[in-house]
């Protein structure tokens, strides 16, 4: 898969398309994880599905971590919400 660099931190990233058709930046190294089991981490599969789980080297699944979870500049990409009544 084609990689590029994050505009904010410069790290190598790649983009996956979610099942909803949105594009999400992910870290290019796949990680092994266990689905569910109280895991609060989110993983993006090549199919575009986003699942909850926990990083586990013995896990049954392989997926990608959203770059938003690891980018030190992630807040610079978040959309600002205006105050109620603000059309801004």
N, C-alpha and C positions, 0 to 999 in steps of 0.2 A: 504494500500500500504506500501511496505517496505521503511523504511527511513535509512539514513546513516548520517555521519557527513562530512561537507565540509573540505577538506584537508587544506585549507588556514586559515579559521576563526573558524572552529569547530562547526558552527551552524548546526542544524538539517536540512537536505534537502532530497528530493526524486528526482528520475529521471523519466521524461516522454519522450516518443518517438514522434517526430514531424511527420507530414504527409509526409515529405521528408525522413523519416527514420533515422534522427539524434536524438541523445539523448541530452536532455537539463535538467540541474539541476534547480529545482524550490523549493520555500519555501513550506513546507508541509501544511500550513494552506490555505484553499481556501478563496478567497475574492469575494465579490459581486461587479459587475461592470456594467456600461452602455456602450454598444458597440457604436463605432463611436462618434458622437456628439462632434467632435473636440478633443477628448481624445488623448493624446500622449503616454499614457502608453501602454505596450504590456502585454497581458495575454495569457497563454497557457491553452487550454481546454483539458479535458481528451481524446478527440478524436485526439489530436495532432495538432489541428489547432491553429495558433497564430493570435490573433486579436487585433486591436487597440481599446482603450476605455479609460474610466476614472473610478477610484474607486468611487463607489456610493452604500451606504448601501441599497438603494431602487432600485438598478439596477435589470435588468431582467436576468442577466447571472452570472454564477459562474465559476471562473477559478483560475489559479495559477500564481504568480509573479515569473519571472525568478530570480534565485538566483544571477545572474550576476548584476541585478539592485540593489541589497541590500548588497552584500558582500563587506566589506571594502577592501578586497584583490583581487577584480575582475581583476585588471590590471595584476596581476601575471599569469593569465590564458590566456591573449590575445596573439595572435600570432604576432610576430614581423615581419614587412614587411621590406624587404631590399630595398636599394636604387635601382633606375633603373639601370639595367645592372649588379646588384649584384646577383650572383647565390648562395649566401651564406647560 
